[in-house]
Amino acid sequence: MSSVLSLLSDKPELERLLLDILEWEKAHPPQNEYDGFQWFDVHGDPRTLNTLVTKGVLNVVFKSNKACLYRLVSIADVEKALADYQGLVRPPEEEEAEIPPDLFRVIIGHDQKKEILNRSICAEQPVHGLLWGSLASAKTLFLEELARLGRSHFIIGSNLSKAGLFELLFNERPRYLILDELDKIDDSENLSCLLSLMERGLVSETKYRRHKSLRLKTWVFASANNVARIPPELMSRFLKLHFLDYTPDEFLEVAVSVLKERESVPEPIALYIADKVMRELRSRDVRDAVKVARLLKTPSREEVDHIVEIVRKQA
């Protein structure tokens, strides 16, 4: 197996050939000791196949003046070598993942949760975090901040297609996977892929007789409202952070901070929007304050009153 890995390191173009050989082998179990593939079955150059024979990767099972037939010495060894190789091959920028110096600054309070998440991000090995609890809490704000990390990828669980997580991981190879609505993932293939990623750093798929696998060093940060819907084996892989409803004072402070930092709303108007949303729309969801702010044509109290009154009547 180590010889295969060494060959792949020296000649990356062999990866495609070995994958084609694996596919052919799995589709054609040997019927007798002379049964094997020819060069055109796997789109391989005969000289390259002969090199694999001398390296102990292939056996010649039959040879005549008209044909030469081959078989892998060990399917399992080649699969393992390919998995290890794919885990080693990373984009040039993969080892660098920028951490913004102002990460979490927009979030008021939750100092202990910030500390845990910062420690996780800086850990040598992945420590996965699950943010769970009330609907109108800071979970989404935390996920949005985590999505600012270099080489992060944000996805919504309810939008994942069947087995879509594997393709995302294989194509994007994120350092940080930010997953909103974890409790909305109910497809067994996506759940299995996530479990394997978090437990062993391995994602793999066997489809149409082709096996693809990849090793990733990926941190998973997820949110959920209802943890009862999450399988116990998946829950056990997370460090869990519980979020409660905002108090009135906390909501005002957080909403004003978000409107100022992210929406460029002047502080007096930001405070006015937050107060109107809480008292007249009876909401402590920061998203509602952001929606009102984005509907303003000018940052004035009169505009805020007008928008809030319209929205209130539609409720």
C-alpha positions in Angstrom: 0.0 0.0 0.0 2.9 2.4 0.8 4.3 1.8 -2.7 1.0 2.9 -4.2 0.9 6.1 -2.1 4.5 6.8 -3.1 3.6 6.3 -6.8 0.6 8.7 -6.4 2.8 11.3 -4.8 5.3 11.2 -7.7 2.7 10.8 -10.4 -0.7 12.3 -9.5 -2.1 11.4 -12.9 -2.1 7.7 -11.7 -5.1 8.5 -9.5 -7.6 8.5 -12.4 -6.2 5.2 -13.8 -6.3 3.5 -10.4 -9.9 4.6 -9.9 -10.9 3.2 -13.3 -9.1 -0.1 -12.5 -11.0 -0.3 -9.2 -14.3 0.3 -10.9 -13.6 -2.4 -13.5 -12.4 -4.9 -10.8 -15.5 -4.4 -8.7 -17.8 -4.8 -11.7 -16.0 -7.9 -12.9 -15.3 -10.5 -10.2 -12.8 -13.0 -11.5 -14.3 -16.1 -13.2 -11.1 -18.0 -13.2 -7.4 -17.5 -12.5 -6.8 -16.1 -16.1 -9.6 -13.6 -16.0 -8.4 -9.9 -16.1 -8.6 -6.6 -17.8 -6.8 -5.3 -20.8 -5.3 -1.8 -21.3 -8.3 -0.5 -23.2 -10.8 -1.6 -20.5 -9.3 0.9 -18.1 -8.0 3.5 -20.6 -4.4 2.9 -19.5 -1.2 3.0 -21.4 0.4 -0.5 -21.5 3.7 0.9 -20.4 2.1 2.5 -17.3 0.4 -0.8 -16.5 3.7 -2.7 -16.8 5.2 -0.2 -14.4 2.5 -1.0 -11.9 3.3 -4.7 -12.4 7.0 -4.1 -11.5 5.9 -2.0 -8.4 3.8 -4.9 -7.2 0.4 -3.2 -7.7 -0.8 -5.4 -10.6 -0.3 -9.0 -11.5 -0.2 -10.3 -15.0 -2.8 -13.2 -15.0 -2.6 -14.0 -18.7 -0.2 -13.1 -21.6 -0.1 -14.1 -25.2 1.1 -12.6 -28.5 -2.3 -10.9 -28.8 -3.3 -9.8 -25.3 -2.0 -9.1 -21.8 -4.5 -9.4 -18.9 -4.0 -7.8 -15.4 -5.5 -7.9 -11.9 -4.9 -5.9 -8.8 -2.7 -7.6 -6.2 -5.0 -6.2 -3.5 -8.2 -4.1 -4.0 -8.2 -3.2 -0.3 -4.6 -1.8 -0.4 -5.3 0.4 -3.4 -8.5 1.7 -1.9 -6.7 2.6 1.3 -3.8 4.2 -0.6 -6.2 6.3 -2.6 -8.1 7.4 0.5 -4.9 8.4 2.2 -3.6 10.2 -0.9 -6.9 12.2 -1.3 -6.6 13.2 2.3 -3.1 14.5 1.8 -3.9 16.4 -1.4 -5.3 19.8 -0.4 -5.7 23.2 -2.1 -2.5 25.3 -1.6 -4.4 27.7 0.7 -5.9 24.9 2.9 -3.5 25.2 5.7 -4.3 28.9 6.1 -7.7 29.9 7.5 -8.0 33.5 8.5 -9.6 34.3 11.8 -11.1 37.9 11.8 -9.6 40.0 14.7 -13.1 41.3 15.5 -14.8 37.9 15.5 -18.0 38.0 17.7 -17.6 41.7 18.4 -21.1 42.5 17.2 -22.6 40.0 19.8 -23.4 41.4 23.2 -22.7 39.2 26.2 -22.4 35.4 26.0 -18.7 35.8 27.0 -18.4 32.2 28.1 -19.8 30.9 24.8 -17.4 33.2 22.9 -14.5 31.8 24.9 -15.4 28.2 24.2 -15.9 28.8 20.5 -12.6 30.7 20.3 -10.8 27.9 22.0 -12.4 25.4 19.6 -11.3 27.3 16.6 -7.7 27.5 17.8 -7.5 23.8 18.9 -5.1 21.5 17.2 -7.8 19.0 16.4 -11.5 19.7 15.7 -13.9 20.3 18.6 -17.4 20.6 17.1 -20.0 22.9 18.6 -23.8 22.7 18.7 -25.7 26.0 19.4 -29.2 25.0 20.5 -32.2 26.6 22.2 -34.7 29.4 21.7 -35.7 30.7 18.3 -35.1 34.4 19.0 -31.6 34.1 20.6 -28.1 34.7 19.4 -27.6 31.4 17.7 -27.8 32.8 14.2 -25.6 35.7 15.1 -22.9 33.3 16.2 -23.2 31.2 13.0 -23.0 34.4 10.9 -19.9 35.4 12.7 -18.4 31.9 12.4 -19.1 32.1 8.6 -16.6 34.9 8.4 -13.8 32.5 9.2 -11.4 31.8 6.3 -12.4 28.7 4.3 -15.7 28.4 6.0 -18.9 27.2 4.2 -22.4 28.0 5.4 -25.3 25.7 4.6 -28.9 25.3 5.8 -29.9 21.7 6.7 -33.4 21.9 5.2 -31.9 22.9 1.8 -29.6 19.8 1.5 -30.5 17.5 -1.3 -30.1 13.7 -0.8 -26.4 12.9 -0.2 -25.7 16.6 -1.0 -23.3 17.0 1.9 -20.8 14.5 0.4 -20.6 16.5 -2.8 -20.2 19.8 -0.9 -17.4 18.4 1.3 -15.6 16.7 -1.6 -15.8 19.8 -3.9 -15.3 22.6 -1.4 -13.1 20.9 1.3 -14.0 23.5 4.0 -12.0 24.1 7.1 -15.2 25.1 8.9 -18.6 23.8 8.1 -21.3 26.1 9.4 -24.6 24.2 9.5 -27.9 26.0 10.3 -31.0 23.9 11.1 -29.1 20.7 12.0 -32.4 19.3 13.3 -33.9 19.5 9.8 -31.5 17.0 8.3 -33.3 13.6 8.1 -31.6 12.0 5.1 -29.7 8.9 6.2 -26.8 9.5 3.6 -26.2 13.1 4.8 -26.3 12.0 8.4 -23.9 9.2 7.8 -21.6 11.5 6.0 -21.7 14.0 8.8 -21.1 11.3 11.4 -18.0 10.0 9.6 -16.6 13.5 9.1 -16.9 14.4 12.7 -15.7 11.1 14.2 -12.9 10.2 11.8 -12.4 13.1 9.4 -13.3 10.8 6.5 -16.0 11.3 3.9 -16.6 8.5 1.4 -19.1 7.4 -1.2 -19.6 4.3 -3.3 -21.9 5.1 -6.2 -22.4 3.3 -9.5 -19.5 1.0 -8.6 -17.1 4.0 -8.1 -15.6 4.6 -4.7 -14.6 8.1 -3.7 -13.1 9.0 -0.4 -11.4 12.0 1.2 -9.8 12.9 4.6 -10.6 16.3 5.9 -9.7 18.3 9.0 -13.0 20.1 9.4 -14.6 21.8 12.4 -18.5 21.6 12.4 -20.5 24.4 14.0 -24.2 23.8 13.9 -27.5 25.2 15.3 -30.8 23.6 16.2 -34.0 24.6 17.9 -35.2 21.1 18.7 -32.4 18.7 19.8 -35.0 15.9 20.3 -34.9 15.4 16.5 -31.1 14.9 16.3 -29.9 11.3 16.6 -28.1 10.5 19.9 -24.9 9.3 18.1 -24.7 12.7 16.3 -25.4 14.7 19.5 -22.6 12.9 21.3 -20.1 14.3 18.8 -20.9 17.9 19.7 -19.9 20.2 22.6 -23.4 21.7 23.3 -24.0 25.4 24.1 -27.5 26.3 25.3 -29.2 29.6 24.4 -32.2 31.1 26.2 -34.6 33.9 25.2 -33.3 37.5 25.4 -34.4 39.6 28.3 -35.8 43.0 27.2 -32.6 44.7 28.1 -30.5 42.1 26.3 -32.6 42.4 23.2 -32.3 46.2 23.0 -28.5 46.0 23.5 -28.0 43.3 20.9 -30.4 44.7 18.3 -28.8 48.2 18.6 -25.3 46.7 18.2 -26.3 44.7 15.1 -28.1 47.6 13.4 -25.1 49.9 14.0 -22.4 47.5 13.0 -24.0 45.6 10.1 -26.8 48.0 8.8 -25.0 51.3 9.4 -28.0 52.7 11.3 -27.4 55.7 13.5 -27.5 54.7 17.2 -30.6 56.8 18.1 -32.6 55.3 15.3 -31.3 51.8 16.0 -32.5 52.1 19.6 -35.9 53.4 18.4 -36.3 50.5 15.9 -35.4 47.9 18.6 -37.9 49.4 21.1 -40.7 49.6 18.5 -40.1 46.0 17.4 -40.2 44.8 21.0 -43.2 46.8 22.2 -45.4 47.1 19.1 -44.5 44.0 17.1 -44.0 42.0 20.4 -40.9 40.4 19.0 -37.4 39.9 20.5 -36.0 38.5 17.3 -33.1 40.6 16.0 -34.0 39.6 12.5 -37.3 41.6 12.8 -35.3 44.7 13.7 -33.0 44.2 10.7 -36.0 43.8 8.4 -37.5 47.1 9.5 -34.1 48.9 9.2 -33.7 47.6 5.6 -37.1 48.9 4.6 -36.3 52.5 5.6 -35.7 55.1 2.9 -34.4 57.6 5.3 -33.2 56.9 8.9 -36.0 58.8 10.7 -38.5 58.1 13.5 -41.4 58.9 11.2 -40.2 56.3 8.7 -39.8 53.7 11.5 -43.3 54.5 12.7 -44.7 54.1 9.2 -43.0 50.8 8.5 -43.8 49.3 12.0 -47.5 50.3 11.7 -47.8 48.6 8.3 -46.1 45.4 9.5 -48.2 45.4 12.7 -51.4 45.5 10.8 -50.3 42.5 8.7 -49.6 40.3 11.7 
